[in-house]
Amino acid sequence: MIESKQDTVDLPRRSPHTFHIPVMGTGFSIDTPLKVARYGISSVISLVDDTLIEQMRKFHCAKSGEPYQEISNNDEDARARRITAYLDLLGTLVSRQVTALRAAPFQAGSDITRYFELLPDCTEKNAYLEMMATTDEQSKLVKQDKLRQMIAPGSIDVNIMTKLDRAVYKNGEKLPIEFNDGMAALRGFAKSSISASMVFSAGLNQHLYTYAASFPDFFPNATLAPRKKITLKVSDFRSALVQGKFLAKRGLWVSEFRIESGLNCGGHAFATKGYLMGPIMEEFKQKRQELIETLHEMYNAARAGMKLPPLEKPLEVRITAQGGIGTFEEDQMLLNYYEINATGWGTPFLLVPEVTNVDDQLLSDLSSSTENEVYLSDSSPLNVLFWNLRTSGSEKARRARIAAGKPGSACPKGHLSFNTEFTKTPVCLASRLYQQFKLEDLRKKFLSQEENIKQEENVTVKSCICHELGGGARLKNHIDTDSTPAVCPGPNIAYFSKITSLEEMINHIYGRANLLANPERVHMFIQELKLYIEHLRKEAEEISHGLATKTPKYFLEFKENLLEGIQYYRSLAKQIVDEKRERFLTDLSILQKQLELIELSGQPVPVKNV
């Protein structure tokens, strides 16, 4: 990996691992730090479901012998306090694990041996191999002591999807904005004892970002390293710059910009206007220093307004990327050609039981899933595209409720309650209450049978994801054996079928093994392009049916951006490994022809030279 040459302040030792495990659902990675952090691997947990968080705190307190005192729904500031208590517990347990690991003997099967065996090629790994080859016992012990000092745990990072900032009501009255879901989650993280990153995803939330500035841990301490860092998950350079400026003006530094594919990722999919991942990363590569300097200037101006001294050098800015990475060659191209600092590997880890919370049935369904069974759906109550598995327990339960004449979920948690079409207090589009009201309303409109069926499907397709995405964790840990789990894998899952170990998956990431079930898997950039063309094709069908909600100009720009992306990829092909380059170029030609056949306005779309 080519490290950035930016002139920034120094930070404490970081693990040499070049990947992280992104947030997955509300429950799949809820306790992943307990399973991987001691080995230097960072991971991200969701802060959506504080009920599940409290259940997992109780579970891990019992498992570890830590005292547990319930924080009930009725307690003051329960959501924030639950999150603080859980993160503090994780911090305590991981710290205990790392202390034990550092003291462990260097022998087969020990945690310290596993730590170094899992590392990629790096200074620490070379030092370990040198120690193992040393025959003099005294020298060996000296080298082992140095290795113990090199150990750096992974981070216990957390995620807030900024759109999930539901207002909270008590006795029918709306509570102050500080008790909104997102605000309370941020407060819970800010008050915890861990030093980690807050990953904000889904765009700018002004109230939430401004609120972060009220917590001292987000500001540099005496060592110029904030205890709480900010990571922005972004879809393009402009989004990074706009959000980074907003935070910098409030004295908040963005420590990491995490580029995520718009469609080729798990969970919610936020399609860009045809901007593809390769060109987006190219722009970050070319403008990285400009971004840092711009934010540093605004950051120091904000510090001056706070009567704080300026920082001579910018704080560190990392650029990372995730979404559809599936091979060592793809990973290396992102690290070396685009000069990013790390990559995110999420979906494949759903098949690693020691890392993620996937119950046995769901594990079986995922390992045997095909491209047709993993699909972009309209299941999310947020009306955002959502990756889904047709065979999941959640989907089976949803269809069963419809067949029984009782569509909709009981909505046990309501974190996605934003609709007030029929009620004064917001409700969720997946709830039984909303769907009953909506279906009754449709029946009054005397629609044709065909149109009525379509409209009803649009209503009943919504799933209870805020609760059911935690079903795997509840089933696996015997918290609720009646759970019907939802799952949101990216399309990459169709190319991984082996239920595997942490060692095997890391060896795959670092090119020491190959876990791909289908050697015909296309390149990650090709896969994303295919998804965007299919997305445009579906939107074009809406044009022909008079259902399009966007302007003709939007669609033309979308198509033009895709064509420009294809031209860019042709120039990039020399970065593709030799034996796969011809296939890459062939796939580009096929997809370009498919794209050109999509008619939007009857006018040709110009392609700019790249």
N, C-alpha and C positions, 0 to 999 in steps of 0.2 A: 504494500500500500504506500502511496506517496502522501506523506503528511503535508498539511498546509504549511507554507513558509511565512504565514502572517506573523507580524511582530506583536505578540500579545503577552500579557502577564502570565507567569507560571502558575500551575495548579498542582495539587497533590498527585501522587502516583495513580495512574489509571490502569486498569486491567488491559493486557495486550490483546484480548479478544476483539475481533473486528466485526462482530455482529451483536445485535440485541434481539430480544423476543418482544414484539409489540403487544399491545393490549389485544385480547381476544374475548369478545362478548363481555358479559358481566361476571362470568364465573370461571371460564376456562383457565385464565391466568391469575385468578384471585389470590392464590398462595404460591405462585411460581417462584417468587424470590426465595422461599424456604427450601426450594429444591435445586436452585441453580446459582444463587448469589455467592455462596461460599466458593464456587469454582470460578469466580470472576466474570460471570455472565449477568448482564443487566436485563431486567424485564419490567413490564408495565402492567399495573393492575387497574381495573376500572373502579371508579368511585360512584357509579350510578346507584347500585342497589345496597343501601346501608343496612337493610334487613339481613341480606345474605352476608354482608361484612360482619354483622354482629353474630350471626350463626357460626361463621368461620372462626371468629375470635373465641367463642365458647368451645368449639371443637379443638382448636389448637392449644388453648389453655389446659384442657383436660388431657390432651396428648402429651404435653410438655411438663405438666405438673405446676403450671403457673396459676395463681389465684384468679378467679373470675367473679366479677360482680356485674350483673346484667344492667345494661342501659336500655330502658324500655322506650317504646314509642311516645309515651306520655311524659317522659323526663324533659326538662328544659334543655333546649338546643341539642336534642338527642342525635340528630343526623351528624352534626359536626363532631360531637363527643364520641360517637361510635367509630368514626373514621380515625380520629386522633388515637383512640385506645387501640385500634387494630394495627395501625402503622407503628405505634410504639412497641406493641408486642412483636411484630415482625422484625423491627430493628433490634430488639433484645435477643430474639432467637437467632437471627443471622449473626449477630456479634458473638454469641456463644458458640455457634458453629465454626466461625472463623478462628476463634481462640483455640478450639479443640483441633481444628485442622492444622494450625501452625505448630501445635505441640505433637502432632502425630508422627510416628516413625516412617521413614522412607522405606516402605516395604510393599509388596504386591497387595493390592486391594485396599490400601489405606487412602483416606481422603486427600492427604497431601500429595501422594503419588498420582491420584486421579486428577488433581488440579493441574499438575504440570504435564501429564500425558494428554490432556484435552487441549492444551494451548496450540495455537498455530505456530508456524516458523517465526521466531522472534528471539530477542536477546535472552529473555527468561527461559525459553525452551532450550536454547543452546547451552545456557549455564547448567540447566538440569541434566542434559545429555552428557556434558563434560563431567559433572559430579558422578553420574552413573558409571562412566568409563574410568574413574579414578580408582586405583587399587590401594594406594596408601590410606590407611584408616584415619589417621589424624587429618590429612588433607581433605579427605572425604567429609569429615565432620565440620570442618571450617567452611567448606563449600555449601554444606547443608544449612548451616546457620545463615549464610548469605541468602540462600534461596528462601528461607522462611521470612526474611525481611522484604523480599520482593513481592510477596503475596498481596494482591489487591482484590477485594471483593467486588462483585457487581452491585449495581445500584437498585434500590427499591423504588422505581419510578411509578408515578400515578397518572391517570388520564381523566380529564373532564371534557366531554363533548359539549362545546359551548352552547349548542342549541338546546341542551337539556337543562334549562334553568327555570323549571316550573315554579310558579308562585304557589305558596303553601297556605292553606286555609285551616283555621281552627275555630270550631263552633260557628261555621259559616262566614267568618271574617278573615279577610286576607291579612296575613302577617307581614311585617316590614320586609323590604327587599332583601335584607341580609339573611333572611331565612329561606330564600329561594334555594332550590336544589343545588344549583351550581355554586352559589355564594357560600352555602353551608359546607359543601364539599371542599371548596378552596380553604375555608377557615379551618376545617378539620385537618387538612394537610399542613397548613401554615403553623398550626399550634403543636404539631407532632415533633418528636425529638429527632427524627431521621434527617439526614442530609441527602437530598435526592432532587429529582426534576419533576416539575409539574408539566405534563404534556397537554397543551390545549389543542383541540381538534375541532374542525367544522366551521372555522371562520371567527372573525372578530366579534367579541361581546364586550361592548364598552364598559358596562357596569362591572362585569367580572374582572376585566383587566385593570380597571381603575382601583378596584377593591384590593387587588394584590399589593398595591403600593402602600397599604396601611399596615403591612406586616414586615417587621425589621429583617426577618430571615431572607427576604428576597433582595437585600442590599448587601454589598461587599462588606466583609468583616475586616479585622486587622490584617489578615493574610490575603485580602483581595479576592477571596473565594466565597461567594454567597452560599449559605447553608442550603437554601432552597433556590434551585435554578428554574429557568423557564425554557421549555422546548415548544416550538410552534410546528404543528403538522400542517404543511402547506401544499397546495396543488401547483403553484407557479411562482416565478420570481416576483411578480407584481404584488401578489398576496403577502409574500414574505416582507417586502419593503414597506407596504402600507401598515401591516400589523406591527412590524419592528419599530417603525417610527412612532406609532401610537404609544407603545410601551416605553420607548426611550424618552419621550416627552414627559413621562411620569417617573423618570429615574429608574426604570426597570430594564435590565439587559436580557436580551435573548441569547442564551448560551448555545442553542442548537436550533437549526432549521431542518425539519424532517420532511423530505420530499416524499410524497406518496402518490402512486399511480391513481388517476381518477377512477378507473374502472377495474383494473387488474389487481384487486386486493380483496380481502375478506371484509365482512361487516357491511356498513353503509358505503355506497359508491357515489361519489360526487363527480359526475362527468364534467370535464372542462369543455370549452367551446372548440373541441377538436385539437387541443394542444397535447402533444404526446410526451411521454416521459423523457425520451432521449433529448429532444430539443430543449425541454425545460431544464434538464441537468446541464446541458451545454451553456445555457444562459447563466446559470449559477456559477459554473466554472469560469466563464469570462468576466463576470461582474462581482465575483466574491469580494475582492478587496474594496471595490467601490461601495458595496453594501456595508461592509464593516466600518469604513471611514465615515460614511454618511450617518450611521447609527451612533458612532462614537462621538461625533460632533454634537448631535442632538442630546445624547446622554450626558455629556459634560455640561451642556447649557442647562439641563434640568438639575444637575447636581449644584450648579452655581446658584440657581433659584432656591435650593434647599439649604444654602450656606454650607455646602460640602465641598471639599477640595476636588479639583479635577483629577482624572486619572490620565497619566501621561501616555500610557499605552492602552489599547482596547482590551477588555476582557476577552477570553477565548470565545470563538464562535465555531461550532462544529456544523458541518453539513453532512447529513445522512440521507439514506434513501431506502424505500421499501415498497413492496407491491409486485408479487409475481416472480420474484427471484427463485430459480429452481436448480441451478447448476453452479459448480465451482467456477466455470469459465465466465458466466454472467456476473457472478459476484466479483471476480477479479477485474472485469472490465469496468464495473462501477467504481471500484476502489482505485484502480490505476489510471484509466483514461480520464474519468470524470473527477478524479482526485478528491473523492468524498472520504469522510473519516470512518464511516461504518455503514453496514447494511442491516436491514431488518428482515428476519425470517420468522414468519408467523404460522401460516396454514400447515406446513409440514409437521410442526410440533404438536398438532392435534393428534398425531399418530405416535406420540411419545408419552405413554401413560405415567412415567415417573416425573414428567414436567408439567402436564396440563390435566385439568379435571374433565375427563371424558368418560362417561359410564360405558359399561361393556357393550351394550346394544348399539349405542351411538358409535363406538369405536369400530364395531363390525360394519355398520352402515357406511362410515367414512372410508374405511379401507377398501371397500368394494364399490364405491361410488364411481359413476361414469360422468362424462361431460354433460350428458343430458339430465342427470339427476342433480347437478349443481347448477343453479341458474340465477340470473338477475331477476328479482321479483319485485312486486309492489306490496310486499308484506308489511313493510314498516309503517307504523302509524304517523311517522314524521313526513310521509309522502316523499321519501327519498328512496332511490333504488337500493335494494338490499339483497346481498347474496344469501341464498337459501338452499336447503337440501330437501328434496321432495319426500324422502323417506324418514325424516326426523320424527320424533315423538310428538313434537309441537304441531307439525303439519298433519299428522294422522289424527290428533285430537281435534284440530280445527275442522277438518273435513267431517269428522264424526259428529261434532256439534251441529253442523249445518244439516247433515242427514237426519238428525233427530229433531230438527225444527227449532233448535236453540243456538243460533249463531252468536258468536261473540264470546269474549272472555269475561270471567268474573272480575277481572281487573284488581288483583289483590294489592297492588302497590301504586299504580297510577303515576309513575314518573314521566310518562309521555302524555299526560292530560293537558291538552291545549285547546280543545274545541268547545265553543260555546254556541253552536248552531241551535241547539234545542234546550240548553240548560244554562243557568246563571253561573254555576260553578263549572270550570272546565272539566271535560271528560276526555278519555282516550278514544281514538277512532276504532281501536280493536275491542273496546268494551262491549259487553252485552247491552248495556243501557243505550249507548249511542247507536249501535246497529239496529236495535229494535225501533228506535225513533226514526232512523233514516229509512229503513225498509218500509215502515208505515207511510212515510212521506212520499216515497216513490210510488206506492200503490195508488195514491190520490192523483197521480199525474196522467193516468190512462195512457201509458206508453205502449208501443207495439210489443209483442211478445219477445221478439229478438232484442229490442232495445232494453226491455225490462230485465231480461236475463243478464245482459252485459252490465247494466247499472248495478244490479244486485251483486254480481261477482266483484265489481269494484269496491263494494262495501264490505263484503264478507271475507275478502282476501287478506285483510289486515290481521296480523298476529300479535299476541301478547309478548313482545320480545323483551321488555324490561324485566319481566319475571322469569320467562322460560329460557332465556339465555344463561341463566344461573342454574338451570335444572340439572345439568351434568355434574356440577359441584355438589348439589344436594343429594343426588343419587349416589355418586361415588363415595361420599363421606357419610352415607346413611343418615342424612339429616331429614330427608323427606323422600320416602320410597315411592310415593305416588306422583312424582314429578314427571312432566312430559317435556323433555329438553328440546329447545331450539338450538340450531347451530348455524354459523355464518361463515363457512370456509370460502376462500377464494378459489377460482377455477383450477389453481395448481394442484388441488387435492386429487384430481382425477389422474395425476401422473405419479402419485405416491400411493402404494397399496400395502407396504409392509409395516406392521406394528413393530416399532423399533425402540432401541435404547438411546439414552443421551449420547453415549459414545459414538454409536453408529450415525446418528444425525449430525453430530459435530464433524465426524470424519467425512461425511458427505459434503458439508459446507466448505471444508478446507481441502477438498479434492483428494482425500485419502481413501475414499470409498465412493460407490455410486448406488444410490437407492432408487433411482428412477425406474418405475415399473414399465414405462412405455418409451422406448428409445426414439420414437417418432415425435416426441414433444417438440413443439416449435419454440423458437427463441422468445424470451419474455417480451421483447419489443414487438414482435410479430403478433403475439397473443393479444397484447393491448390494442394494437391496430385493428385486429379482427373484431374485438369487442366494440371499438368506436364505430367501425363501419356498420356493424349490426345495429348499434344504437341509432345511428343516423338513418338507416333503412327503416326502422320502426317509426321514427319521427316523420319520415317522408310519407309513410302510409297514413299518418294522421293528417298530413297536408291534403292527400287525395280524398280523405273522408270529411274534410272541413273541420277537423278537430284540433288542428295545431294551435298552440297557445303562444308560439314565438313568431317573430317577423320573418319574411323571406330573406332579409339581409342576414339575420342570425344563421339561417341554414346555409346560405352561400358562404359565409365566413367559416362556418364549421367545416364544410367540404374543402374549402381552400386551405385551411390549416392542416387538414389531414394530408392533402396532396403535397404541401410543403414539407410535412413531416416525412413523407415517403422519399422525397428528394434528399432530405437530410440523411436518412438512413442509407441511401445508396452511397453517399460519401463516407459514411461511417463503416461500411462493410469491411474495410481493410482491418478494422479492429476486431472482427469476428475471427475466431480460430479457423485455420485453413480448411479443415475437413467439413466445416459447417457453413462456410461463406457462400458457396454456390446455392445451397438450400435456402439460405437467408435471402439472397437476391431473387431467387425464383419465387419465393413466397411474396416478396414485395411486388413483383410484377403481377402476380395473380390478384393480389388484393387491390392494386391500383386499378386494374380492369374492372373489378367488382364495384369499386368506388365510383368510377366514371360512369357506370351504368345507372347509378342512382339519380333519377331526375327530380329536381327541386323546383326550378322555375323555367326550364326549357332553355336556359342560357348557359353557355360554356363558362367554366370557372377558371380564371387565369392562375397560373402557377408562377410564383416569383422564383428567381434563381437563388440558390442557396450556396 
